């Protein structure tokens, strides 16, 4: 691709990435109060998509709170509205009715990781990761320094100049996670980020994400189909019903942190997994 084509493609992507990478920053008063109050309150949220049959009801009466540094997983079957909920929290979709209130009534900085990495194939690992900072007008020197920090965090040292086509699925998702974290978001949204990976790689990525969360202590909301994934990563698991999605069960995951792979084979992990499985069935 020519330089002109690269610039044009980057410009066309700008609006999307400004939203998805969370260019909007919180006010200072918001940061000061985040330590004691919920960062997010959702109340009586409903989403109806218009169609020829009177509307498709995707979400119904969704209410929950999220505190700073919480790691929350939404667990549910396909079509339960999990991704729709994330899109609303990211500011990409408006609900039909209900309230979505962030602390201080100011939308926080948001980072989002999608089901697919969505890397720009003409940009290296380094250049993909620093893209959100470029959109914010950060200097090239500062952007590269911050991107290198993220590369170290996600374990990709030595791959700075690699192209997306040269990466495995797990490595590509690490780039996506680094890109979502580079602007230090207040809220990280994860839309089944490991769903397309093979089982072994997926479990390794659980460990990586848990390690990254332990290091950064971000507030995280993740959606998944996997019971084991939700229990290994989350502090709370909220179970959604079939469409229209309602919160059927709110489970506190009282497993110690930091978590290693052995915890999945403990009796208590199995007990929690059974609770979730019974709720879903």
C-alpha positions in Angstrom: 0.0 0.0 0.0 1.3 3.5 -0.8 2.0 6.1 1.8 -1.0 8.1 0.6 -3.2 5.0 0.8 -1.9 4.3 4.3 -2.7 7.8 5.4 -6.2 7.7 3.9 -7.0 4.3 5.5 -5.7 5.6 8.9 -7.8 8.7 8.6 -10.9 6.7 7.7 -10.4 4.6 10.8 -9.9 7.6 13.1 -13.5 8.1 14.3 -13.8 4.4 15.0 -10.6 4.1 16.9 -11.2 7.3 18.9 -14.3 5.6 20.3 -13.0 2.1 20.7 -9.7 3.2 22.1 -11.3 5.6 24.6 -9.9 9.0 23.5 -12.4 10.8 25.9 -10.7 11.3 29.2 -12.3 11.7 32.6 -12.3 14.9 34.6 -9.9 15.3 37.5 -12.8 15.2 40.0 -13.9 11.9 38.5 -10.4 10.4 39.1 -10.4 11.6 42.7 -13.7 9.9 43.7 -13.2 6.7 41.7 -11.5 5.0 44.7 -14.7 5.0 46.9 -17.7 5.1 44.6 -18.9 2.8 41.8 -17.4 3.8 38.5 -20.5 2.7 36.7 -24.2 2.3 37.5 -26.6 0.7 35.0 -30.3 0.8 35.9 -33.3 -0.7 34.1 -31.6 -0.9 30.8 -33.6 -2.1 27.8 -32.6 -2.4 24.1 -35.1 -3.1 21.3 -33.9 -3.3 17.7 -36.7 -2.3 15.2 -37.8 -4.9 12.8 -40.9 -5.9 10.8 -42.3 -7.9 13.8 -42.6 -5.1 16.3 -38.9 -5.1 17.4 -36.3 -7.5 18.6 -35.9 -7.2 22.4 -32.2 -7.8 23.0 -31.8 -6.7 26.7 -34.5 -6.3 29.4 -34.3 -4.5 32.7 -30.5 -4.8 33.2 -29.2 -3.3 36.4 -25.8 -3.6 38.0 -23.0 -1.5 39.5 -19.2 -1.7 38.9 -16.6 -0.5 41.4 -13.1 0.6 40.5 -10.7 -2.4 39.9 -13.6 -4.9 39.6 -13.2 -7.6 37.1 -16.7 -8.6 36.0 -17.7 -11.3 33.5 -21.1 -11.5 31.8 -21.8 -15.1 31.0 -24.5 -16.3 28.7 -25.6 -18.1 25.6 -25.3 -16.7 22.1 -27.9 -14.1 21.4 -28.3 -13.0 25.1 -27.2 -9.5 24.4 -23.7 -9.6 25.8 -22.0 -7.8 22.9 -24.9 -5.3 22.7 -24.3 -4.4 26.4 -20.6 -3.8 25.8 -21.3 -1.6 22.8 -23.6 0.6 25.0 -21.0 0.9 27.7 -18.4 1.9 25.0 -20.7 4.6 23.7 -21.1 2.9 20.3 -24.9 2.3 20.8 -27.7 4.0 22.6 -30.1 2.0 24.7 -33.9 2.2 24.0 -34.4 3.2 27.6 -32.8 3.0 31.0 -29.8 4.6 32.6 -26.1 4.2 32.1 -24.3 6.5 34.6 -20.6 6.9 35.0 -19.2 8.6 38.1 -19.3 12.4 37.8 -21.6 12.0 34.8 -18.5 11.9 32.6 -17.9 9.1 30.2 -14.5 7.5 31.2 -11.6 6.6 29.1 -12.5 3.3 27.5 -10.3 0.6 26.0 -12.0 -2.2 24.0 -10.7 -5.6 22.8 -12.8 -7.3 20.2 -13.5 -10.9 19.3 -11.0 -10.5 16.5 -7.7 -8.4 17.0 -8.6 -6.0 14.1 -5.0 -5.1 13.5 -4.0 -3.0 10.6 -2.1 -5.3 8.3 0.2 -2.5 7.0 1.3 -1.5 10.4 3.9 -3.3 12.6 3.2 -4.5 16.1 4.7 -1.3 17.4 2.7 0.9 15.1 -0.6 -0.9 15.8 -0.1 -0.5 19.5 0.7 3.2 19.4 -2.2 4.1 17.1 -4.5 5.5 19.8 -1.7 7.8 21.0 -1.2 9.0 17.4 -4.9 9.9 17.3 -4.5 11.9 20.5 -1.6 13.9 19.0 1.1 12.4 21.3 4.6 12.9 20.0 6.2 10.1 18.2 9.0 9.7 20.8 6.5 9.5 23.7 4.2 7.2 21.8 7.0 4.8 21.1 8.2 4.8 24.7 4.7 4.0 25.9 4.1 1.4 23.3 7.4 -0.3 24.3 6.1 -0.4 27.9 3.0 -2.2 26.7 5.0 -4.6 24.5 6.9 -5.6 27.6 3.8 -5.9 29.6 2.1 -8.3 27.2 5.3 -10.4 26.6 6.0 -9.4 23.0 9.6 -8.1 23.3 11.4 -8.9 20.1 8.3 -8.6 18.0 8.1 -4.9 17.7 8.7 -4.8 14.0 6.7 -7.9 13.1 3.6 -7.7 10.8 0.2 -9.0 11.9 0.4 -11.8 9.3 3.5 -13.1 11.2 1.7 -13.5 14.5 -0.1 -16.4 16.0 -3.7 -15.8 17.2 -2.7 -15.4 20.8 0.1 -13.0 19.9 -2.3 -10.9 17.8 -4.7 -10.7 20.7 -1.9 -9.6 23.0 -1.3 -6.7 20.6 -5.0 -5.9 20.8 -4.9 -5.8 24.6 -1.7 -3.7 24.6 -3.4 -1.2 22.2 -6.5 -1.0 24.4 -4.3 -0.3 27.5 -1.8 2.1 26.0 -3.8 5.3 26.9 -4.4 4.1 30.5 -8.2 3.7 30.3 -10.5 3.8 33.3 -12.6 0.9 31.9 -11.5 -2.0 29.8 -14.2 -3.9 27.8 -13.4 -7.4 26.5 -15.7 -8.9 23.9 -14.9 -12.6 24.0 -11.3 -11.8 23.1 -10.2 -15.5 23.2 -13.2 -17.1 21.5 -11.4 -17.8 18.2 -8.3 -19.4 19.8 -7.7 -23.1 20.2 -8.3 -24.5 23.7 -4.6 -24.6 24.8 -3.8 -21.1 23.6 -7.0 -19.8 25.2 -6.1 -21.2 28.6 -2.6 -19.7 28.3 -4.2 -16.3 27.5 -6.3 -16.6 30.7 -3.0 -16.7 32.6 -1.6 -13.8 30.6 -4.7 -11.6 31.1 -4.9 -12.4 34.8 -1.2 -11.4 35.1 -1.8 -8.2 33.2 -4.9 -7.3 35.3 -2.8 -8.0 38.5 -0.2 -5.5 37.2 -2.5 -2.8 36.0 -5.5 -3.2 38.3 -8.0 -1.9 35.7 -11.7 -2.0 35.9 -12.7 -4.7 33.5 -16.0 -5.9 32.0 -15.7 -9.0 29.9 -18.3 -11.2 28.1 -17.8 -14.9 27.5 -19.5 -18.2 26.8 -17.0 -20.1 29.0 -17.8 -21.0 32.6 -14.2 -21.8 33.4 -12.9 -18.6 31.8 -15.3 -16.4 33.8 -14.4 -18.1 37.1 -10.7 -18.0 36.5 -10.6 -14.3 35.6 -13.5 -12.5 37.4 -14.4 -11.2 40.8 -18.1 -11.5 39.9 -20.0 -13.4 37.2 -23.3 -12.1 36.0 -25.4 -14.7 34.1 -27.7 -13.6 31.3 -30.7 -15.5 30.1 -31.7 -16.2 26.5 -33.0 -13.2 24.6 -34.2 -10.9 25.8 -31.1 -10.9 28.1 -31.9 -10.5 31.8 -29.5 -10.9 34.7 -30.5 -14.2 36.1 -27.7 -14.7 38.7 -24.9 -12.6 40.2 -22.1 -14.8 41.6 -19.2 -13.5 43.7 -16.1 -15.4 42.9 -14.4 -15.9 46.2 -11.2 -17.4 44.9 -7.9 -16.0 46.1 -5.7 -13.8 43.9 -3.2 -14.0 42.2 -4.6 -17.2 40.5 -2.6 -19.9 38.9 -3.7 -22.8 36.7 -4.0 -25.2 39.6 -6.9 -23.3 41.1 -9.1 -24.8 38.3 -8.7 -28.2 39.8 -9.8 -27.3 43.4 -13.1 -28.5 44.9 -14.3 -24.9 45.4 -13.7 -24.0 41.8 -15.7 -27.1 40.8 -18.5 -26.1 43.2 -18.7 -22.6 41.7 -18.7 -24.0 38.2 -21.6 -26.3 39.0 -23.6 -23.3 40.4 -23.1 -21.5 37.1 -23.9 -24.5 35.0 -27.1 -25.2 36.9 -28.1 -21.6 36.5 -27.5 -21.6 32.8 -29.3 -24.9 32.2 
